[in-house]
């Protein structure tokens, strides 16, 4: 059977298209980070089993990222990564420890809809009137305190022991990526810091070692090959968030005699306007 040129071109194009689809892997495990699955309301699907979970939310929360901080410039410039807010919001909702409220870029859209309603452009029953937005009880602020692209040191030593081309290949490709992160939880009404937690993660990057042992990109070594810095940062933030949850799960407020923000207990000489709590403390000392 003979094919004309146009028909042959069509068949070849279809075959190439099918081969491209055959290589597509939706939900590929090699592309995932520690923040997996999804969340909808209080329900979550395929959440990381290491993520802390609460039986009921402790309040509403907004994630506030300082885009002017030096670490953010390194994150987006050197590592070409995006905002940490989406992954943190996924972890928070999956944990069911807080209800997330929007205070980021989507706020512009929210306020834009309200302006349309006020201008009369929206339908009468659009219900964008005042008094519907939910307050954020708390703010969660992330920061990256430390990252290292080659924290191993074992690669060169191992390569030297093996020697030859194999040793050179291993020594040049085996290294560790690690990151340290910090989360702070603030009470929005009082401005008091309720909790702070550090988190860290480390992962070995086997580089070309996987191909030496027959794996494609190190796939035969448990998926550690070519691990992106972003995956380590996500893991560090999960560790930070887990520590925040552990800190507030059995929360006990700090107590200052006389109340918060009334001058405190540490008076200074010549302080004639000392707070009642400090004056009481001084009086009790004189009586002794």
C-alpha positions as CSV (number, residue, x, y, z in Angstrom):
1,X,0.0,0.0,0.0
2,X,1.4,3.3,-1.1
3,X,0.9,6.6,0.8
4,X,0.7,10.0,-0.8
5,X,3.0,12.7,0.7
6,X,0.2,14.6,2.5
7,X,-1.2,11.4,4.0
8,X,2.3,10.2,5.1
9,X,2.9,13.6,6.8
10,X,-0.4,13.3,8.7
11,X,0.4,9.8,9.9
12,X,3.8,10.8,11.1
13,X,2.5,13.9,12.9
14,X,-0.1,11.8,14.6
15,X,2.5,9.2,15.7
16,X,4.8,11.9,17.1
17,X,1.9,13.4,18.9
18,X,0.9,10.1,20.5
19,X,4.5,9.4,21.5
20,X,4.6,12.8,23.3
21,X,1.5,12.0,25.2
22,X,2.8,8.6,26.1
23,X,5.7,10.1,28.0
24,X,3.5,12.5,30.0
25,X,3.3,11.5,33.7
26,X,0.6,13.3,35.7
27,X,1.2,13.1,39.4
28,X,4.9,12.1,38.9
29,X,6.5,11.3,42.3
30,X,9.8,12.7,41.1
31,X,8.3,16.1,40.7
32,X,6.6,16.3,44.1
33,X,7.8,18.1,47.2
34,X,7.0,17.2,50.8
35,X,3.8,19.3,50.5
36,X,1.6,16.8,48.6
37,X,-2.1,16.3,47.9
38,X,-4.8,18.8,48.3
39,X,-7.2,20.5,50.8
40,X,-10.8,21.5,50.7
41,X,-12.3,23.0,53.8
42,X,-11.5,20.7,56.7
43,X,-10.8,17.8,54.4
44,X,-7.5,16.9,52.8
45,X,-6.4,14.3,50.3
46,X,-2.9,12.6,50.2
47,X,-1.4,14.9,52.7
48,X,2.1,14.1,53.9
49,X,1.8,11.7,56.9
50,X,4.5,13.7,58.7
51,X,2.4,16.8,58.7
52,X,0.9,17.7,62.2
53,X,-2.9,17.7,62.4
54,X,-5.4,19.4,64.7
55,X,-8.9,18.1,65.5
56,X,-10.3,21.7,65.3
57,X,-9.0,25.0,64.0
58,X,-7.4,27.5,66.6
59,X,-8.5,30.6,64.6
60,X,-8.1,32.4,61.3
61,X,-4.7,33.1,59.9
62,X,-3.0,35.1,57.1
63,X,0.4,34.3,55.6
64,X,2.4,37.5,55.3
65,X,5.7,37.3,53.3
66,X,8.3,40.1,53.4
67,X,9.2,40.4,49.8
68,X,11.8,43.1,50.6
69,X,13.8,40.8,52.8
70,X,17.3,39.7,51.6
71,X,16.3,36.0,51.7
72,X,13.4,36.6,49.4
73,X,15.7,38.2,46.8
74,X,18.0,35.2,47.0
75,X,15.0,32.8,46.7
76,X,13.6,34.5,43.6
77,X,17.0,35.6,42.1
78,X,19.6,32.9,42.7
79,X,17.2,29.9,42.9
80,X,14.6,31.2,40.5
81,X,11.8,30.1,42.9
82,X,8.5,31.8,43.6
83,X,6.6,32.8,46.7
84,X,6.6,30.5,49.8
85,X,2.9,31.5,50.5
86,X,1.1,28.9,48.3
87,X,2.9,25.9,49.8
88,X,2.5,27.2,53.4
89,X,-1.2,27.8,52.8
90,X,-1.5,24.2,51.5
91,X,0.2,22.8,54.6
92,X,-1.9,25.0,57.0
93,X,-5.2,24.0,55.5
94,X,-4.3,20.3,55.3
95,X,-3.3,20.4,59.0
96,X,-6.8,21.9,60.0
97,X,-5.0,23.9,62.7
98,X,-6.1,27.3,61.2
99,X,-8.6,28.7,58.7
100,X,-6.8,30.7,56.0
101,X,-8.0,34.2,55.0
102,X,-6.7,36.0,51.9
103,X,-4.4,39.0,52.5
104,X,-2.2,38.7,49.4
105,X,-2.6,39.6,45.7
106,X,-6.1,38.2,45.5
107,X,-7.2,41.0,47.8
108,X,-7.0,43.3,44.8
109,X,-9.6,41.2,43.1
110,X,-11.7,41.0,46.2
111,X,-11.7,44.8,46.5
112,X,-12.3,45.2,42.8
113,X,-15.5,43.2,43.0
114,X,-16.7,45.4,45.8
115,X,-15.9,48.5,43.7
116,X,-18.0,47.1,40.9
117,X,-20.8,46.4,43.3
118,X,-20.7,50.0,44.6
119,X,-20.6,51.4,41.0
120,X,-23.8,49.5,40.3
121,X,-22.3,47.2,37.6
122,X,-23.0,43.9,39.4
123,X,-26.4,42.2,39.7
124,X,-28.6,43.1,42.6
125,X,-28.1,39.8,44.5
126,X,-24.4,39.7,44.1
127,X,-24.0,40.2,47.9
128,X,-20.7,42.1,47.9
129,X,-21.9,44.5,50.6
130,X,-19.9,45.5,53.7
131,X,-19.4,43.4,56.7
132,X,-18.7,40.0,55.0
133,X,-15.0,39.6,55.1
134,X,-13.5,37.4,57.9
135,X,-10.9,38.9,60.2
136,X,-7.4,37.3,60.4
137,X,-6.8,36.4,64.1
138,X,-3.2,35.7,63.4
139,X,-0.4,36.3,61.0
140,X,2.3,33.8,60.0
141,X,5.5,35.2,58.7
142,X,8.1,32.9,56.9
143,X,11.8,33.5,56.4
144,X,14.7,31.4,55.1
145,X,17.7,31.7,57.5
146,X,20.2,29.5,55.8
147,X,20.6,27.5,52.5
148,X,23.6,25.5,51.3
149,X,24.0,24.0,47.8
150,X,26.9,21.7,48.8
151,X,26.9,20.9,52.5
152,X,28.1,17.3,52.2
153,X,31.8,17.2,52.1
154,X,31.6,13.4,51.7
155,X,31.6,13.5,47.9
156,X,35.3,14.5,47.6
157,X,36.4,12.1,50.3
158,X,34.5,9.2,48.7
159,X,35.7,10.0,45.2
160,X,39.3,10.1,46.5
161,X,38.9,6.6,48.1
162,X,37.6,5.1,44.9
163,X,40.0,6.8,42.6
164,X,40.0,6.8,38.8
165,X,37.2,8.0,36.6
166,X,34.5,6.5,38.8
167,X,35.9,8.3,41.8
168,X,36.0,11.6,39.9
169,X,32.4,11.2,38.8
170,X,31.2,10.5,42.3
171,X,33.3,13.1,43.9
172,X,32.0,15.8,41.5
173,X,28.3,14.8,41.7
174,X,27.7,13.6,45.3
175,X,26.7,16.6,47.5
176,X,24.0,17.6,50.0
177,X,21.5,20.4,49.8
178,X,20.2,21.8,53.1
179,X,18.0,24.7,54.3
180,X,16.9,26.2,57.6
181,X,13.7,28.2,57.9
182,X,11.8,30.2,60.5
183,X,8.1,30.9,61.1
184,X,6.7,33.4,63.5
185,X,3.1,33.6,64.7
186,X,1.7,37.0,65.6
187,X,-1.6,37.9,67.3
188,X,-3.1,40.6,65.1
189,X,-5.2,42.3,67.8
190,X,-2.4,42.8,70.3
191,X,0.7,42.5,68.1
192,X,2.1,39.9,70.5
193,X,4.3,37.2,69.1
194,X,2.6,33.9,70.2
195,X,5.1,31.4,68.8
196,X,8.3,31.0,66.7
197,X,9.7,27.8,65.3
198,X,12.8,26.8,63.3
199,X,12.8,24.1,60.8
200,X,15.5,22.4,58.7
201,X,15.9,19.8,56.0
202,X,18.8,18.1,54.2
203,X,18.9,15.9,51.1
204,X,21.6,14.2,49.2
205,X,22.0,15.0,45.5
206,X,23.5,12.0,43.8
207,X,23.9,13.8,40.4
208,X,25.5,11.5,37.9
209,X,25.9,8.6,40.3
210,X,22.5,7.2,39.4
211,X,23.4,6.9,35.7
212,X,26.6,5.1,36.7
213,X,24.6,2.4,38.3
214,X,22.0,2.1,35.5
215,X,19.4,4.5,36.9
216,X,18.0,7.2,34.7
217,X,18.9,10.4,36.5
218,X,19.4,8.5,39.7
219,X,15.9,7.2,39.8
220,X,17.2,3.9,41.0
221,X,18.5,5.6,44.2
222,X,15.1,6.5,45.7
223,X,14.5,9.7,43.7
224,X,17.3,11.7,45.4
225,X,19.0,12.6,42.1
226,X,18.9,16.2,40.9
227,X,16.9,17.3,43.9
228,X,16.0,20.9,43.5
229,X,16.8,23.4,46.3
230,X,13.1,24.2,46.4
231,X,12.2,20.7,47.6
232,X,14.6,21.1,50.5
233,X,13.2,24.5,51.4
234,X,9.6,23.1,51.3
235,X,10.7,20.3,53.6
236,X,12.3,22.8,56.0
237,X,9.1,24.9,56.1
238,X,7.1,21.7,56.9
239,X,9.4,21.1,59.8
240,X,9.0,24.7,60.9
241,X,5.2,24.5,60.7
242,X,5.1,21.2,62.6
243,X,7.1,22.9,65.3
244,X,4.7,25.8,65.4
245,X,1.7,23.5,65.8
246,X,3.4,21.6,68.6
247,X,4.1,24.9,70.3
248,X,0.6,26.2,70.2
249,X,-1.3,23.0,70.6
250,X,-0.9,23.3,74.4
251,X,-0.5,27.0,74.4
252,X,-0.1,28.9,77.6
253,X,-0.1,32.7,77.5
254,X,2.8,34.6,79.0
255,X,1.7,36.5,82.1
256,X,3.0,39.9,83.3
257,X,1.8,41.3,86.6
258,X,-0.2,44.5,85.9
259,X,-0.9,43.5,82.3
260,X,0.9,43.6,79.0
261,X,2.2,46.8,77.7
262,X,1.8,48.8,80.9
263,X,5.5,49.4,81.5
264,X,6.7,46.0,82.5
265,X,8.7,44.9,85.6
266,X,12.1,46.3,84.7
267,X,12.1,49.9,86.0
268,X,14.9,52.4,85.6
269,X,16.3,55.0,88.0
270,X,14.4,58.3,87.9
271,X,11.3,56.7,86.5
272,X,8.7,58.9,88.2
273,X,6.0,57.7,85.9
274,X,6.5,54.1,86.7
275,X,3.5,51.8,86.2
276,X,1.3,50.7,89.1
277,X,2.9,47.2,88.8
278,X,6.4,48.6,89.2
279,X,5.4,51.0,92.0
280,X,3.8,48.1,93.9
281,X,7.0,46.1,93.5
282,X,9.1,49.0,94.8
283,X,6.8,49.5,97.7
284,X,7.0,45.8,98.7
285,X,10.8,46.0,98.6
286,X,10.9,49.0,100.9
287,X,8.7,47.3,103.4
288,X,11.2,44.5,103.6
